Amino acid sequence: MKIKVGVIFGGETVEHEVSIISAVQAMGFMDDSKYEIIPIYISKDRIWYTGSMLKDIEIYKDFDDLKRYAKKCVLFKKNGGFYLQSTGFFKRMISEIDIAFPIVHGNNVEDGSLAGYLDTIGIPYVGSHILGAAMGQDKVVMKQVMAADGLPIVPYTWFYDSEYLTFKEDILKDINKIGYPVIVKPATLGSSVGISVVKNKEDIENAIGEAMQYDVKIIVEKMVDHLVEVNCSVLGNYERQETSVLEEVLSENEFLTYKDKYIGGSKVKGSKNAMNGSKGIVATDRIIPARLNDKMNEEVRELAKKTFKSLNLSGVCRIDFLIDKQKEKIYVNEPNTIPGSLSFYLWEPTGKSYTDLLDDMITIAIKDYKKRAKKTYSFDTNILSNFNGLKGSKGVKGKLGYTKK
């Protein structure tokens, strides 16, 4: 009997289209002799759809037309099983699902929101759980955790948009102390959306304004001199981690832009194409393996594993690094908890095909689910049987202010 895998993708996020590309690509590589693949698409207005036609990338060029054929659905638990049910007045079961496979990117989905929903239902799912997903999406929180665990990170500061509007001069002084050039980023977005390189203080306010269009929390980081960007994919869970080959990412710009990642042409050859001409993140120019000496190569791999464990990650993640090539200094940049194309191209040189990678991810999720099922999460006792009500408590008043981060 085949395992029924519900592949969830889309969502209300600026990375909506990137999620579609990654998911359709992955569904094309899944072993259909072992898995029954059930696509579950979340539209930008947060409505869930299912239907076999959702496996075709061409469909999404005019999704308004697709809505007439795809079925609106909800996911829920009933009698120990997990089901997709149609919406509307006449509800009916569409299909049963054994395990969910989120392939989502960005806010409202990858940031732990979807993981929390799946945990609430109780369905097993592939990838990081709430804590890891949330930390992996928030560039400020992840840096705070990495710093606490002794991982090397670049100097940075951060602030909320409301703080900037009230305490702009103090924040600009903090940025000056870091020293230009800097990179300004929305704290919880991916795919290089809203990011700017700023070389002098005259341009910093425009860059902050750009980032504030996308997020309430902004992070400003020192730009690394003699920069080389290197990525390493990690497969596993808290018990065991396996690393891929490293890639050196090339860009004509000072950082890897959205266009570099998803629109530009590719110099990577030999990968099966499941998307009728679109290669997703594989469209980026890259050198595999990265041009690092053996010592630095091993250091990056070990830092990737440590970052993976520190941030409570699971499944396949891609850890991105910034290297000062002249000083041979390595900094952990950020993790991608659900990387574009699931970083399959970094595993192919190790002998692990994309199909094998997907199989490993599902296997890890099933084993993790079985281990978690043995833990105690609730008690049979009813403490409310002797409940006598709540006593009043005084509120706590806060004080508005900006604290240097």
Secondary structure by P-SEA (a helix, b strand, c coil): cbbbbbbbbbccccaaaaaaaaaaaaaaaccccccbbbbbbbccccccccccccccccccccccccccccccccccccccbbbbbbbcccccccccccbbbbbccccccccaaaaaaaaaaccccccccaaaaaaaacaaaaaaaaaaacccccccccccaaaaaacaaaaaaaaaaacccbbbbccccccccbbbbbccccaaaaaaaaaaacccbbbbbbbbccbbbbbbbbbbcccbbbbcbbbbbbbccccccccccccccccccccccccccccccccccccccccccaaaaaaaaaaaaaaaaaaccccbbbbbbbbcccccbbbbcccccccccccccccccccccaaaaaaaaaaaaaaaaaaaaaccccccccccccccbbbbbbbbbbbbbbccc
